[in-house]
Amino acid sequence: MNGGQDLGGMHGFGPVAPEAEEPRFHASWEKRVFGLAMAMGFTGTWNLDASRAAREALPPGEYLTSSYYAIWLKALERQIQAHGLATADELASGTVSIPALPVKRVLRGEAVAPLFAGGFPSDRPVATPARFAPGARVRARRINPTGHTRLPRYVRGQVGTVEAVHGGFVFPDTNANLAGEAPQWLYTVRFAGRDLWGDAAEAGHAVSVNAFESYLEPVDPEPLHPEPVA
Amino acid sequence: MAHDHDHADHDHDHSHPASELSPMDLRVRALESVLVEKGYVDPAALDALIETYETKVGPHNGARAVARAWVDPAFRARLLADATPALREIGIGGRGGEHMVVVANTPEEHNLVVCTLCSCYPWPVLGLPPVWYKSPPYRSRAVIEPRAVLAEFGVTLPADQRIRVWDSTAELRYMVLPMRPAGTDGLDEAALAALVTRDAMIGTGLARTPERNT
């Protein structure tokens, strides 16, 4: 969605404020929110893409004036209520008043280290061959979905060059709606700074994004029988 | 909640005693109570998650990989060709780094990593991202004026060194392999790793020189 999260190229936020040797968390509640978001994600009631979508769904004014973990908290509260895991009254009072719903799994303390050291890969087989090969010129489609997408606005409609083909990955746009992983080929596409930003571009500047196949359309005519990608 | 000044909480809220909990502390405490009582969350898992990402996973991991790449050309080649298994060789991997890509700085091209859409960051090598990485100034500007952003980190690149910005828009997570500083020929891996800052592996910094480090 064209929400407050899609920040690339915006003006007016001021200088970056680096912190030396910054602590991981700046308040005790941030630690709890981090842990709760991880643990609730593990229940399988939703997925990572759905959580991102929930954060992006905050009104832009609220998104842009909330700290990072406040965004996580507000989205988590919304997801919990939307899935019926707890009510607004319960979250406000801290007192349970309706029974728990069954969840697919619960993250146990002793499982954290092995599970998180292993990770949760999102690569998946894709049955069809990749449409684009390295070197192909592609245009990022002009899409404006109201739901989740990982194609930033600043590349939409712009022409870039495929640099790498990464294999199949879970497609966030459907997965965020719990509408299936629908894996697609994932590419690295490089855009020249001047093509993105015109005269405002700095010299010698290029930007790469990772783009799913359905985000891209060919610029040059495609061969009738594309060579298989090694 | 009548008033939650979220944007400012990180500036002042460090260690409230129980008698003066902030509105955010109270709100999160209520949430945690409900989720634990309903059995969705194991408090031991919360503690383990926080301990892991507060104390165990951090930039020292990435620095170790960089130092290894500086002294071992074959490892460097594997790291740049397919970073995920190469990092596994030295015991680095996991959540937020399932699909790693390492990009090497050269005299011709400097690399800079950002996530304009959220906060994607290579957790197993760098830990959780710093606040500035997740905040609008960096996310908005890194893709349009990277040299100006680098200047705010005190980094000025030669005019003829290109800048390549990697916007982490999928589950591929990027780490920059900084250039090895001059004057480090006699250093062992541990001494080299001490020169590798978190920012050098994001691209907002360069590896330290031994003179500046001592």
Interface residues (C-beta under 8 A of the other chain):
Chain A: Q5 D6 L7 G8 G9 M10 H11 F13 G14 P15 V16 A17 P18 E19 E22 R24 F25 H26 A27 S28 W29 E30 K31 R32 V33 F34 G35 L36 M38 A39 M40 T43 R52 R55 L64 T65 S66 S67 Y68 A70 L73 L76 E77 I80 L85 A86 E90 L91 A92 S93 G94 T95 V96 A100 V103 V106 L107 R108 G109 E110 A111 V112 A113 L115 F116 A117 G118 G119 F120 P121 S122 D123 R150 L151 P152 Y154 H166 F169 V170 P172 L186 T188 R190 L196 W197 A200 A201 E202 A203 G204 H205 A206 V207 S208 V209 N210 A211 F212
Chain B: D4 D6 H7 D9 H10 D11 D13 H14 S15 H16 S22 M24 D25 R27 V28 R29 A30 L31 E32 S33 V34 L35 E37 K38 G39 Y40 V41 D42 P43 A44 A45 L46 D47 A48 L49 I50 T52 Y53 E54 G58 G93 G94 R95 G96 G97 E98 H99 T116 L117 C118 S119 P124 G127 L128 P130 V131 W132 K134 S135 P136 P137 Y138 R139 S140 R141 V143 I144 E145 P146 R147 A148 V149 E152 F153 A159 D160 Q161 R162 I163 R164 V165 W166 D167 S168 T169 A170 E171 L172 D199 T204
